[in-house]
Amino acid sequence: MRTNSIPEKELVAIILYISLFFIVVAVVLIIFFYFSRKKIIQKEIENKNLEIQHQKDQLHAIIVTQEEERKRIAQDLHDDISSKLNIVSLNSHLLTSPNLTEQEISEITENIISLTAKALENSRKIAHNLLPPVFEKFGLNAGIEELCEEFESGKSVQTHYENELDFDENDIDRHLHVFRILQELMNNSVRHGKAAEIWISFKLVDQIPTCYYEDNGVGFDSKNAENQKGLGWKNIDSRISFLNGTIKLKSEIGKGLAVVFTF
């Protein structure tokens, strides 16, 4: 009885073809995983580059903001304080002039006192803009209350402020960023948005401190990225990043502005 057996040459050929098949599959898989991994690495590099560029933009915004602030302070000192002190100096020299009547001496003295008082008051205002004394002494809540009062004193806008948070007094550096964000938002609302009312509230959402900000100004198209490229918005974005927070804004033309940010 003969048994059917595969010829040795055919067996070798079959083994060769099977081996070749697995080699081809292995090569294809290696190539596939190579290009897949390369694509993933390339995507990671692109994301990292975007992150680096974003950080550069934020740093640039901070530097530009600081320079603008320095220029503003220098301008205030030159135009206001320096000019008043120059007049005080001139009037002081006038007092050394001979043959002055008592009335002239009195008028010059009153002028010196008045100008000195104004220069002192204006220097306090400049210092206040740098770091409000109320904020420094009593914290974020008191600072925001005073900020709202200052905006309302101009009679052009009404503010509504509510706070459900207990701000940590030792977290003043982080709170200063929150204060500056609100200051920027309120300035934008009044200056550009022509808002008549502003609403600010702080709440704890999922154990995360959250600020809700709204105004009834003219609004803008928030879906247009160009509207969020101004220095003010970049400055806000930089501060949010420093706080490791998030920010969402929504605005439509004629429908005011709504902002929610966490910190």
C-alpha atoms as an extended CHARMM CRD file, in Angstrom:
* protein
*
       263  EXT
         1         1  MET       CA              0.0000000000        0.0000000000        0.0000000000  PROA      1               0.0000000000
         2         2  ARG       CA              1.5460000000        3.2830000000       -1.1130000000  PROA      2               0.0000000000
         3         3  THR       CA              1.1620000000        6.4010000000        0.9310000000  PROA      3               0.0000000000
         4         4  ASN       CA              0.6710000000        9.7380000000       -0.8050000000  PROA      4               0.0000000000
         5         5  SER       CA              3.5980000000       12.0030000000       -0.0350000000  PROA      5               0.0000000000
         6         6  ILE       CA              4.4860000000       15.4920000000       -1.2070000000  PROA      6               0.0000000000
         7         7  PRO       CA              7.5760000000       15.5350000000       -3.3200000000  PROA      7               0.0000000000
         8         8  GLU       CA             10.5600000000       17.0670000000       -1.5820000000  PROA      8               0.0000000000
         9         9  LYS       CA             10.9290000000       19.8420000000       -4.1720000000  PROA      9               0.0000000000
        10        10  GLU       CA              7.2660000000       20.8680000000       -3.7650000000  PROA      10              0.0000000000
        11        11  LEU       CA              7.6260000000       20.8120000000        0.0060000000  PROA      11              0.0000000000
        12        12  VAL       CA             10.6580000000       23.0690000000       -0.2010000000  PROA      12              0.0000000000
        13        13  ALA       CA              8.7900000000       25.3820000000       -2.5720000000  PROA      13              0.0000000000
        14        14  ILE       CA              5.7800000000       25.5500000000       -0.2390000000  PROA      14              0.0000000000
        15        15  ILE       CA              8.0040000000       26.3420000000        2.7340000000  PROA      15              0.0000000000
        16        16  LEU       CA              9.8250000000       28.9370000000        0.6600000000  PROA      16              0.0000000000
        17        17  TYR       CA              6.5740000000       30.6050000000       -0.4440000000  PROA      17              0.0000000000
        18        18  ILE       CA              5.1890000000       30.6020000000        3.0930000000  PROA      18              0.0000000000
        19        19  SER       CA              8.4300000000       32.0600000000        4.4310000000  PROA      19              0.0000000000
        20        20  LEU       CA              8.4620000000       34.6480000000        1.6660000000  PROA      20              0.0000000000
        21        21  PHE       CA              4.8540000000       35.5430000000        2.4630000000  PROA      21              0.0000000000
        22        22  PHE       CA              5.6280000000       36.0960000000        6.1450000000  PROA      22              0.0000000000
        23        23  ILE       CA              8.7320000000       38.0830000000        5.2290000000  PROA      23              0.0000000000
        24        24  VAL       CA              6.6740000000       40.3210000000        2.9310000000  PROA      24              0.0000000000
        25        25  VAL       CA              3.9950000000       40.7410000000        5.6220000000  PROA      25              0.0000000000
        26        26  ALA       CA              6.6860000000       41.5290000000        8.1920000000  PROA      26              0.0000000000
        27        27  VAL       CA              8.3060000000       44.0950000000        5.8830000000  PROA      27              0.0000000000
        28        28  VAL       CA              4.9240000000       45.6860000000        5.1520000000  PROA      28              0.0000000000
        29        29  LEU       CA              4.1260000000       45.8550000000        8.8780000000  PROA      29              0.0000000000
        30        30  ILE       CA              7.5450000000       47.3210000000        9.6490000000  PROA      30              0.0000000000
        31        31  ILE       CA              7.1030000000       49.9500000000        6.9230000000  PROA      31              0.0000000000
        32        32  PHE       CA              3.5560000000       50.6730000000        8.1290000000  PROA      32              0.0000000000
        33        33  PHE       CA              4.5990000000       51.0730000000       11.7640000000  PROA      33              0.0000000000
        34        34  TYR       CA              7.6450000000       53.1040000000       10.7210000000  PROA      34              0.0000000000
        35        35  PHE       CA              5.5960000000       55.6380000000        8.7810000000  PROA      35              0.0000000000
        36        36  SER       CA              2.8360000000       55.6170000000       11.4040000000  PROA      36              0.0000000000
        37        37  ARG       CA              5.3680000000       56.3090000000       14.1210000000  PROA      37              0.0000000000
        38        38  LYS       CA              7.0440000000       58.9220000000       11.9540000000  PROA      38              0.0000000000
        39        39  LYS       CA              3.6860000000       60.6120000000       11.4320000000  PROA      39              0.0000000000
        40        40  ILE       CA              2.9660000000       60.5350000000       15.1650000000  PROA      40              0.0000000000
        41        41  ILE       CA              6.4000000000       61.9820000000       15.9710000000  PROA      41              0.0000000000
        42        42  GLN       CA              5.9430000000       64.6540000000       13.3000000000  PROA      42              0.0000000000
        43        43  LYS       CA              2.5520000000       65.5510000000       14.7850000000  PROA      43              0.0000000000
        44        44  GLU       CA              4.0710000000       65.7180000000       18.2610000000  PROA      44              0.0000000000
        45        45  ILE       CA              6.8360000000       67.9800000000       16.9460000000  PROA      45              0.0000000000
        46        46  GLU       CA              4.2550000000       70.2250000000       15.2510000000  PROA      46              0.0000000000
        47        47  ASN       CA              2.2170000000       70.4130000000       18.4660000000  PROA      47              0.0000000000
        48        48  LYS       CA              5.3520000000       71.1680000000       20.4510000000  PROA      48              0.0000000000
        49        49  ASN       CA              6.3300000000       73.8830000000       17.9800000000  PROA      49              0.0000000000
        50        50  LEU       CA              2.8360000000       75.3630000000       18.2440000000  PROA      50              0.0000000000
        51        51  GLU       CA              3.1050000000       75.2810000000       22.0220000000  PROA      51              0.0000000000
        52        52  ILE       CA              6.5190000000       76.9570000000       21.9010000000  PROA      52              0.0000000000
        53        53  GLN       CA              5.1950000000       79.5890000000       19.4790000000  PROA      53              0.0000000000
        54        54  HSD       CA              2.1990000000       80.1600000000       21.7490000000  PROA      54              0.0000000000
        55        55  GLN       CA              4.5310000000       80.6350000000       24.7180000000  PROA      55              0.0000000000
        56        56  LYS       CA              6.6480000000       83.0360000000       22.6560000000  PROA      56              0.0000000000
        57        57  ASP       CA              3.5230000000       85.0060000000       21.7090000000  PROA      57              0.0000000000
        58        58  GLN       CA              2.4840000000       85.1420000000       25.3560000000  PROA      58              0.0000000000
        59        59  LEU       CA              5.9380000000       86.2680000000       26.4410000000  PROA      59              0.0000000000
        60        60  HSD       CA              5.9520000000       88.8870000000       23.6860000000  PROA      60              0.0000000000
        61        61  ALA       CA              2.5310000000       90.1100000000       24.8190000000  PROA      61              0.0000000000
        62        62  ILE       CA              3.7470000000       90.4040000000       28.4060000000  PROA      62              0.0000000000
        63        63  ILE       CA              6.8910000000       92.2720000000       27.3600000000  PROA      63              0.0000000000
        64        64  VAL       CA              4.9320000000       94.6300000000       25.0950000000  PROA      64              0.0000000000
        65        65  THR       CA              2.3980000000       95.2350000000       27.8700000000  PROA      65              0.0000000000
        66        66  GLN       CA              5.1770000000       95.9980000000       30.3380000000  PROA      66              0.0000000000
        67        67  GLU       CA              6.8080000000       98.3870000000       27.8760000000  PROA      67              0.0000000000
        68        68  GLU       CA              3.4890000000      100.1230000000       27.2200000000  PROA      68              0.0000000000
        69        69  GLU       CA              2.9500000000      100.4220000000       30.9690000000  PROA      69              0.0000000000
        70        70  ARG       CA              6.4280000000      101.8880000000       31.4240000000  PROA      70              0.0000000000
        71        71  LYS       CA              5.7950000000      104.3830000000       28.6170000000  PROA      71              0.0000000000
        72        72  ARG       CA              2.4630000000      105.3610000000       30.1530000000  PROA      72              0.0000000000
        73        73  ILE       CA              4.0200000000      105.8740000000       33.5820000000  PROA      73              0.0000000000
        74        74  ALA       CA              6.9170000000      107.8310000000       32.0820000000  PROA      74              0.0000000000
        75        75  GLN       CA              4.4470000000      109.9790000000       30.1250000000  PROA      75              0.0000000000
        76        76  ASP       CA              2.3430000000      110.5970000000       33.2400000000  PROA      76              0.0000000000
        77        77  LEU       CA              5.4210000000      111.5160000000       35.2510000000  PROA      77              0.0000000000
        78        78  HSD       CA              6.7190000000      113.8340000000       32.5240000000  PROA      78              0.0000000000
        79        79  ASP       CA              3.4460000000      115.5060000000       31.5390000000  PROA      79              0.0000000000
        80        80  ASP       CA              1.9430000000      115.8070000000       34.9820000000  PROA      80              0.0000000000
        81        81  ILE       CA              4.2720000000      115.4190000000       37.9420000000  PROA      81              0.0000000000
        82        82  SER       CA              7.4110000000      116.8090000000       36.3000000000  PROA      82              0.0000000000
        83        83  SER       CA              5.6500000000      119.8300000000       34.8050000000  PROA      83              0.0000000000
        84        84  LYS       CA              4.0330000000      120.7290000000       38.1350000000  PROA      84              0.0000000000
        85        85  LEU       CA              7.3180000000      120.3600000000       40.0110000000  PROA      85              0.0000000000
        86        86  ASN       CA              9.0320000000      122.5890000000       37.4360000000  PROA      86              0.0000000000
        87        87  ILE       CA              6.4570000000      125.2990000000       38.0870000000  PROA      87              0.0000000000
        88        88  VAL       CA              6.9070000000      124.8100000000       41.8410000000  PROA      88              0.0000000000
        89        89  SER       CA             10.6580000000      125.2450000000       41.3550000000  PROA      89              0.0000000000
        90        90  LEU       CA             10.1620000000      128.4480000000       39.3400000000  PROA      90              0.0000000000
        91        91  ASN       CA              7.7610000000      129.8470000000       41.9200000000  PROA      91              0.0000000000
        92        92  SER       CA             10.2010000000      128.9640000000       44.7000000000  PROA      92              0.0000000000
        93        93  HSD       CA             12.8760000000      130.9860000000       42.9330000000  PROA      93              0.0000000000
        94        94  LEU       CA             10.4110000000      133.8710000000       42.5860000000  PROA      94              0.0000000000
        95        95  LEU       CA             10.1260000000      133.9970000000       46.3620000000  PROA      95              0.0000000000
        96        96  THR       CA             13.8040000000      134.9520000000       46.5030000000  PROA      96              0.0000000000
        97        97  SER       CA             13.1700000000      137.9650000000       44.3060000000  PROA      97              0.0000000000
        98        98  PRO       CA             13.5810000000      141.3210000000       46.0710000000  PROA      98              0.0000000000
        99        99  ASN       CA             10.8290000000      143.8900000000       46.4920000000  PROA      99              0.0000000000
       100       100  LEU       CA              7.9330000000      141.3940000000       46.4880000000  PROA      100             0.0000000000
       101       101  THR       CA              4.7580000000      142.6240000000       48.1030000000  PROA      101             0.0000000000
       102       102  GLU       CA              3.0270000000      140.5610000000       50.7890000000  PROA      102             0.0000000000
       103       103  GLN       CA              0.1670000000      139.8520000000       48.3760000000  PROA      103             0.0000000000
       104       104  GLU       CA              2.5860000000      138.5680000000       45.7150000000  PROA      104             0.0000000000
       105       105  ILE       CA              4.3560000000      136.3740000000       48.2740000000  PROA      105             0.0000000000
       106       106  SER       CA              0.9930000000      135.0390000000       49.4310000000  PROA      106             0.0000000000
       107       107  GLU       CA             -0.1590000000      134.2870000000       45.8690000000  PROA      107             0.0000000000
       108       108  ILE       CA              3.1070000000      132.5330000000       44.9620000000  PROA      108             0.0000000000
       109       109  THR       CA              3.0190000000      130.5190000000       48.1980000000  PROA      109             0.0000000000
       110       110  GLU       CA             -0.5900000000      129.4540000000       47.6130000000  PROA      110             0.0000000000
       111       111  ASN       CA              0.2980000000      128.4510000000       44.0630000000  PROA      111             0.0000000000
       112       112  ILE       CA              3.2230000000      126.3400000000       45.3290000000  PROA      112             0.0000000000
       113       113  ILE       CA              1.0110000000      124.6440000000       47.9270000000  PROA      113             0.0000000000
       114       114  SER       CA             -1.7230000000      123.9740000000       45.3470000000  PROA      114             0.0000000000
       115       115  LEU       CA              0.6520000000      122.5490000000       42.7300000000  PROA      115             0.0000000000
       116       116  THR       CA              2.4360000000      120.4140000000       45.3310000000  PROA      116             0.0000000000
       117       117  ALA       CA             -0.8850000000      118.9830000000       46.5210000000  PROA      117             0.0000000000
       118       118  LYS       CA             -1.9340000000      118.1960000000       42.9340000000  PROA      118             0.0000000000
       119       119  ALA       CA              1.4300000000      116.5600000000       42.1750000000  PROA      119             0.0000000000
       120       120  LEU       CA              1.1170000000      114.4670000000       45.3290000000  PROA      120             0.0000000000
       121       121  GLU       CA             -2.4250000000      113.4070000000       44.4460000000  PROA      121             0.0000000000
       122       122  ASN       CA             -1.4430000000      112.4870000000       40.8960000000  PROA      122             0.0000000000
       123       123  SER       CA              1.5700000000      110.5020000000       42.1150000000  PROA      123             0.0000000000
       124       124  ARG       CA             -0.8050000000      108.5650000000       44.3770000000  PROA      124             0.0000000000
       125       125  LYS       CA             -3.0160000000      107.8210000000       41.3830000000  PROA      125             0.0000000000
       126       126  ILE       CA             -0.0390000000      106.5190000000       39.3970000000  PROA      126             0.0000000000
       127       127  ALA       CA              0.9930000000      104.2980000000       42.3210000000  PROA      127             0.0000000000
       128       128  HSD       CA             -2.6270000000      103.1640000000       42.6950000000  PROA      128             0.0000000000
       129       129  ASN       CA             -2.7300000000      102.0300000000       39.0760000000  PROA      129             0.0000000000
       130       130  LEU       CA              0.4240000000       99.9650000000       39.6160000000  PROA      130             0.0000000000
       131       131  LEU       CA             -0.9160000000       98.1830000000       42.7090000000  PROA      131             0.0000000000
       132       132  PRO       CA             -4.1030000000       99.4200000000       44.3920000000  PROA      132             0.0000000000
       133       133  PRO       CA             -3.4900000000       99.8510000000       48.1560000000  PROA      133             0.0000000000
       134       134  VAL       CA             -6.9000000000       98.3530000000       48.9660000000  PROA      134             0.0000000000
       135       135  PHE       CA             -6.0300000000       95.2120000000       46.9960000000  PROA      135             0.0000000000
       136       136  GLU       CA             -2.6160000000       94.9530000000       48.6540000000  PROA      136             0.0000000000
       137       137  LYS       CA             -4.0130000000       95.4530000000       52.1590000000  PROA      137             0.0000000000
       138       138  PHE       CA             -7.4190000000       93.7440000000       52.0490000000  PROA      138             0.0000000000
       139       139  GLY       CA             -7.1910000000       91.2870000000       49.1450000000  PROA      139             0.0000000000
       140       140  LEU       CA             -8.9160000000       90.5170000000       45.8610000000  PROA      140             0.0000000000
       141       141  ASN       CA            -12.5350000000       90.8930000000       46.9660000000  PROA      141             0.0000000000
       142       142  ALA       CA            -11.9900000000       94.4080000000       48.3420000000  PROA      142             0.0000000000
       143       143  GLY       CA             -9.8810000000       95.2910000000       45.3030000000  PROA      143             0.0000000000
       144       144  ILE       CA            -12.6690000000       94.3120000000       42.8890000000  PROA      144             0.0000000000
       145       145  GLU       CA            -15.2600000000       96.2030000000       44.9460000000  PROA      145             0.0000000000
       146       146  GLU       CA            -13.1040000000       99.3330000000       44.7330000000  PROA      146             0.0000000000
       147       147  LEU       CA            -12.5370000000       98.7350000000       40.9980000000  PROA      147             0.0000000000
       148       148  CYS       CA            -16.3060000000       98.6090000000       40.4450000000  PROA      148             0.0000000000
       149       149  GLU       CA            -16.7600000000      101.8090000000       42.4580000000  PROA      149             0.0000000000
       150       150  GLU       CA            -14.1090000000      103.5570000000       40.3600000000  PROA      150             0.0000000000
       151       151  PHE       CA            -15.8410000000      102.6090000000       37.1090000000  PROA      151             0.0000000000
       152       152  GLU       CA            -19.2310000000      103.6540000000       38.4820000000  PROA      152             0.0000000000
       153       153  SER       CA            -17.8260000000      107.0170000000       39.5890000000  PROA      153             0.0000000000
       154       154  GLY       CA            -17.6150000000      107.9850000000       35.9250000000  PROA      154             0.0000000000
       155       155  LYS       CA            -21.4390000000      107.6440000000       35.7290000000  PROA      155             0.0000000000
       156       156  SER       CA            -21.1350000000      105.8790000000       32.3580000000  PROA      156             0.0000000000
       157       157  VAL       CA            -21.4800000000      102.2810000000       33.5620000000  PROA      157             0.0000000000
       158       158  GLN       CA            -23.2660000000      100.3790000000       36.3200000000  PROA      158             0.0000000000
       159       159  THR       CA            -21.5980000000       97.3090000000       37.8270000000  PROA      159             0.0000000000
       160       160  HSD       CA            -23.0560000000       94.2430000000       39.5690000000  PROA      160             0.0000000000
       161       161  TYR       CA            -20.6130000000       92.1890000000       41.6460000000  PROA      161             0.0000000000
       162       162  GLU       CA            -21.2490000000       88.9360000000       43.5190000000  PROA      162             0.0000000000
       163       163  ASN       CA            -18.7290000000       86.6580000000       45.1890000000  PROA      163             0.0000000000
       164       164  GLU       CA            -19.2950000000       83.1820000000       46.6450000000  PROA      164             0.0000000000
       165       165  LEU       CA            -15.6000000000       82.3740000000       47.1110000000  PROA      165             0.0000000000
       166       166  ASP       CA            -13.3310000000       82.7200000000       50.1130000000  PROA      166             0.0000000000
       167       167  PHE       CA            -10.1350000000       84.0850000000       48.5950000000  PROA      167             0.0000000000
       168       168  ASP       CA             -6.8810000000       82.9310000000       50.2090000000  PROA      168             0.0000000000
       169       169  GLU       CA             -5.0750000000       86.0490000000       51.4520000000  PROA      169             0.0000000000
       170       170  ASN       CA             -1.6980000000       84.3400000000       50.9170000000  PROA      170             0.0000000000
       171       171  ASP       CA             -2.3690000000       83.9090000000       47.1880000000  PROA      171             0.0000000000
       172       172  ILE       CA             -1.9250000000       87.5940000000       46.3420000000  PROA      172             0.0000000000
       173       173  ASP       CA              0.3400000000       86.9960000000       43.3100000000  PROA      173             0.0000000000
       174       174  ARG       CA             -2.2580000000       84.8100000000       41.5840000000  PROA      174             0.0000000000
       175       175  HSD       CA             -5.0740000000       87.1240000000       42.6400000000  PROA      175             0.0000000000
       176       176  LEU       CA             -3.2520000000       90.0860000000       41.0970000000  PROA      176             0.0000000000
       177       177  HSD       CA             -3.5030000000       88.3330000000       37.7090000000  PROA      177             0.0000000000
       178       178  VAL       CA             -7.2550000000       87.8250000000       38.2640000000  PROA      178             0.0000000000
       179       179  PHE       CA             -7.5860000000       91.5080000000       39.1870000000  PROA      179             0.0000000000
       180       180  ARG       CA             -5.6870000000       92.6200000000       36.0590000000  PROA      180             0.0000000000
       181       181  ILE       CA             -7.8360000000       90.3550000000       33.8660000000  PROA      181             0.0000000000
       182       182  LEU       CA            -11.0080000000       91.9800000000       35.2000000000  PROA      182             0.0000000000
       183       183  GLN       CA             -9.4400000000       95.4220000000       34.8870000000  PROA      183             0.0000000000
       184       184  GLU       CA             -8.6560000000       94.7250000000       31.2110000000  PROA      184             0.0000000000
       185       185  LEU       CA            -12.1270000000       93.3000000000       30.5470000000  PROA      185             0.0000000000
       186       186  MET       CA            -13.8410000000       96.2840000000       32.1670000000  PROA      186             0.0000000000
       187       187  ASN       CA            -11.6680000000       98.7620000000       30.2750000000  PROA      187             0.0000000000
       188       188  ASN       CA            -12.5440000000       96.9980000000       27.0150000000  PROA      188             0.0000000000
       189       189  SER       CA            -16.2540000000       96.9480000000       27.9010000000  PROA      189             0.0000000000
       190       190  VAL       CA            -16.3620000000      100.6910000000       28.5430000000  PROA      190             0.0000000000
       191       191  ARG       CA            -13.8570000000      101.8950000000       25.9500000000  PROA      191             0.0000000000
       192       192  HSD       CA            -14.6640000000       99.6240000000       23.0080000000  PROA      192             0.0000000000
       193       193  GLY       CA            -17.9180000000       97.9170000000       23.9510000000  PROA      193             0.0000000000
       194       194  LYS       CA            -19.6980000000      101.1150000000       25.0920000000  PROA      194             0.0000000000
       195       195  ALA       CA            -21.3460000000       98.9900000000       27.7970000000  PROA      195             0.0000000000
       196       196  ALA       CA            -23.8090000000      100.5500000000       30.2390000000  PROA      196             0.0000000000
       197       197  GLU       CA            -23.8550000000       97.5580000000       32.6110000000  PROA      197             0.0000000000
       198       198  ILE       CA            -21.2830000000       94.9840000000       33.7160000000  PROA      198             0.0000000000
       199       199  TRP       CA            -21.8940000000       91.7970000000       35.7180000000  PROA      199             0.0000000000
       200       200  ILE       CA            -19.1140000000       89.9900000000       37.6220000000  PROA      200             0.0000000000
       201       201  SER       CA            -19.5620000000       86.8830000000       39.7640000000  PROA      201             0.0000000000
       202       202  PHE       CA            -17.2580000000       84.3150000000       41.3560000000  PROA      202             0.0000000000
       203       203  LYS       CA            -18.3980000000       80.7480000000       42.0200000000  PROA      203             0.0000000000
       204       204  LEU       CA            -16.8740000000       77.3570000000       42.8200000000  PROA      204             0.0000000000
       205       205  VAL       CA            -17.6650000000       74.9730000000       39.9450000000  PROA      205             0.0000000000
       206       206  ASP       CA            -16.5260000000       71.3550000000       40.4200000000  PROA      206             0.0000000000
       207       207  GLN       CA            -14.1030000000       72.6140000000       43.0920000000  PROA      207             0.0000000000
       208       208  ILE       CA            -12.5680000000       75.0490000000       40.5810000000  PROA      208             0.0000000000
       209       209  PRO       CA            -12.6880000000       78.8420000000       41.2050000000  PROA      209             0.0000000000
       210       210  THR       CA            -14.5910000000       80.3290000000       38.2710000000  PROA      210             0.0000000000
       211       211  CYS       CA            -15.3330000000       83.9020000000       37.2340000000  PROA      211             0.0000000000
       212       212  TYR       CA            -18.3390000000       84.8750000000       35.1150000000  PROA      212             0.0000000000
       213       213  TYR       CA            -18.1530000000       88.2230000000       33.3340000000  PROA      213             0.0000000000
       214       214  GLU       CA            -20.8040000000       89.8450000000       31.1370000000  PROA      214             0.0000000000
       215       215  ASP       CA            -21.5740000000       93.2320000000       29.6420000000  PROA      215             0.0000000000
       216       216  ASN       CA            -24.3660000000       94.6840000000       27.5150000000  PROA      216             0.0000000000
       217       217  GLY       CA            -22.0690000000       96.4630000000       25.0770000000  PROA      217             0.0000000000
       218       218  VAL       CA            -22.0640000000       96.5500000000       21.2930000000  PROA      218             0.0000000000
       219       219  GLY       CA            -20.3180000000       93.1620000000       21.1190000000  PROA      219             0.0000000000
       220       220  PHE       CA            -18.2200000000       91.7210000000       18.3050000000  PROA      220             0.0000000000
       221       221  ASP       CA            -17.9110000000       88.5500000000       16.2500000000  PROA      221             0.0000000000
       222       222  SER       CA            -16.0240000000       86.2460000000       18.6370000000  PROA      222             0.0000000000
       223       223  LYS       CA            -15.8560000000       83.5400000000       15.9480000000  PROA      223             0.0000000000
       224       224  ASN       CA            -13.5290000000       85.7810000000       13.9570000000  PROA      224             0.0000000000
       225       225  ALA       CA            -10.0260000000       85.0120000000       15.2800000000  PROA      225             0.0000000000
       226       226  GLU       CA             -8.8040000000       88.4600000000       14.1990000000  PROA      226             0.0000000000
       227       227  ASN       CA            -10.9940000000       90.0200000000       16.8960000000  PROA      227             0.0000000000
       228       228  GLN       CA             -9.0190000000       88.1930000000       19.5900000000  PROA      228             0.0000000000
       229       229  LYS       CA             -5.5290000000       89.1890000000       18.4630000000  PROA      229             0.0000000000
       230       230  GLY       CA             -5.4040000000       92.5700000000       20.1680000000  PROA      230             0.0000000000
       231       231  LEU       CA             -2.7970000000       93.2730000000       22.8260000000  PROA      231             0.0000000000
       232       232  GLY       CA             -5.4530000000       93.3070000000       25.5520000000  PROA      232             0.0000000000
       233       233  TRP       CA             -6.7000000000       89.8120000000       24.7130000000  PROA      233             0.0000000000
       234       234  LYS       CA             -3.1440000000       88.4780000000       24.4150000000  PROA      234             0.0000000000
       235       235  ASN       CA             -2.3870000000       89.9160000000       27.8280000000  PROA      235             0.0000000000
       236       236  ILE       CA             -5.4740000000       88.2310000000       29.2850000000  PROA      236             0.0000000000
       237       237  ASP       CA             -4.5540000000       84.9360000000       27.6320000000  PROA      237             0.0000000000
       238       238  SER       CA             -1.0350000000       85.1680000000       29.0640000000  PROA      238             0.0000000000
       239       239  ARG       CA             -2.3680000000       85.6960000000       32.5710000000  PROA      239             0.0000000000
       240       240  ILE       CA             -4.7940000000       82.7690000000       32.2060000000  PROA      240             0.0000000000
       241       241  SER       CA             -1.8920000000       80.5350000000       31.1500000000  PROA      241             0.0000000000
       242       242  PHE       CA              0.1160000000       81.6760000000       34.1690000000  PROA      242             0.0000000000
       243       243  LEU       CA             -2.8420000000       80.6960000000       36.3640000000  PROA      243             0.0000000000
       244       244  ASN       CA             -3.1130000000       77.2950000000       34.6100000000  PROA      244             0.0000000000
       245       245  GLY       CA             -6.7120000000       78.2190000000       33.9560000000  PROA      245             0.0000000000
       246       246  THR       CA             -9.0880000000       78.2090000000       31.0190000000  PROA      246             0.0000000000
       247       247  ILE       CA            -11.0600000000       80.9570000000       29.3220000000  PROA      247             0.0000000000
       248       248  LYS       CA            -14.0970000000       80.9300000000       27.0560000000  PROA      248             0.0000000000
       249       249  LEU       CA            -15.6590000000       83.9910000000       25.5130000000  PROA      249             0.0000000000
       250       250  LYS       CA            -18.7990000000       84.4920000000       23.5100000000  PROA      250             0.0000000000
       251       251  SER       CA            -19.8990000000       87.6490000000       21.7600000000  PROA      251             0.0000000000
       252       252  GLU       CA            -22.1000000000       88.6650000000       18.8820000000  PROA      252             0.0000000000
       253       253  ILE       CA            -22.5250000000       92.0590000000       17.3060000000  PROA      253             0.0000000000
       254       254  GLY       CA            -25.2080000000       93.8920000000       19.2610000000  PROA      254             0.0000000000
       255       255  LYS       CA            -25.4030000000       91.2230000000       21.9940000000  PROA      255             0.0000000000
       256       256  GLY       CA            -22.6340000000       92.1690000000       24.3970000000  PROA      256             0.0000000000
       257       257  LEU       CA            -19.8580000000       89.9680000000       25.7390000000  PROA      257             0.0000000000
       258       258  ALA       CA            -19.8080000000       86.8880000000       27.9890000000  PROA      258             0.0000000000
       259       259  VAL       CA            -16.5580000000       85.5220000000       29.4280000000  PROA      259             0.0000000000
       260       260  VAL       CA            -15.9580000000       82.5540000000       31.7270000000  PROA      260             0.0000000000
       261       261  PHE       CA            -12.5010000000       81.8860000000       33.0920000000  PROA      261             0.0000000000
       262       262  THR       CA            -11.0730000000       79.5660000000       35.7230000000  PROA      262             0.0000000000
       263       263  PHE       CA             -8.0490000000       80.0340000000       37.9290000000  PROA      263             0.0000000000
